[in-house]
Amino acid sequence: MERFQKLAIAALISVLLLLFAGAIVRATGSGLGCPDWPTCWGELVPPTSVEQIDFDKIDLEKFRKKAERFGRDPAEVTRDSLRDEFNPLHTWVEYINRLCAMPVGILSMALMIASFWRRKRSGVVCLMSVSAFLLVLINAELGRRVVLSGLKPGMITLHVGLAIVLLCVLVYVSWKGCADPVRRVLTGRRGKAIRVLGIVVFGLTVAEGVLGAQVRELTDELAKSAGSDERALWTQELEKSGVYLVHRSFSWLIVVGAAALLFLLRKSSGGIWWPDKMIGFLVGSLLVMGVLLAHVGVLKVVQVLHVGAAALLVSVLFFWVLATRFQDV
C-alpha cells in the first residue's frame, strides 16, 4: 500500500470517527456541553468539576445565545443556573467531538497537498483530493450554521448529504490512489445482474441515509418538546410522520436487495469477497438496530451505532461499486 493511499484511508477513517462522535453528541444531548467557543467554559482544556470554573470570567451573552438556539429561554441562563447545570460528561463528550474535527481538516489538507505531486500520474485523483478538502470546509461552515440556526429543519439533511458525498470522494481517492487499484471482474449474465443490483443497493442506501437525516431532525424536535428522558415514547410520536414510516419501510428494500446480492455472489464463480461479507454484516446489524429503535425506543447507544454503521455501509458499498466491474466475454 502506497503512502498516499494510506493518507487517504486515514482521512476517510477520521471522517467516519467524526460522524460517530457527532452522533454521540446528539444522542446524549451534549450540544450545550461546551456552551462557548473556541474555549470550553472559558478554558482551552475543559474542567472536570464545577469548582474549576471561574464564573466571573464567563461571557453570559454567548451562553444565552447558544441556549436560545437549542430552544431554551435565554433569560433562564444565569451564573447560578450554569453552576447547577454543569455536567462534566456532556462537557467532555462535546470537547472530544471538537477534537475529532481537527484530524479531518489536517488530513484532508495534507491529502490535497500530496495529490499535487501526483497530478501528472492521475489528474482525477488530484481533483477529487481538492474536492474532499473543499467539502470539509463547506461542511464545517454548514455545521456551524446548523447550530446557529437552532437545528433548523433542512439544514441537517443538507449537512448529512454533504457528509455522504465527502465519504464517497475519500473512498474513491483511497481506492484509486495507488498504482494498481483492486478490481473484481464479473462475467456472464449473472455477473451483469450482480453489478446492476450492487449499484441499486448503493443508491437505496444513500437515499435511506438522507431520509434518516430527516428523521434525526424529528428526534431533535422531540428532544426539545418531549424531553430526552421520554425516549421510550418517541417512537409513538415518530409514527405520526410520513418521513419516518417511509424510512422504516424503505429499509426492507435494502435488506432484500443485499440478501439477493449475496445469494447471486455465492452462486457466481468468484464467490464471496470480503466487502460482500461486510455488506451482509452491516445490513444485518442495521436491521436489528432498526427493529430495536422501532419497537423498544430511541435508545441512545443504538442510535449512535445506527449512524456509525450506516456511514460505514455507504463507504463499503461505494468501494464495492468502484472495484466491481462487468466484462462481457
Order of alpha helices (4+ residues) and beta strands (2+ residues): alpha-alpha-alpha-alpha-alpha-alpha-beta-alpha-alpha-alpha-alpha-alpha-beta
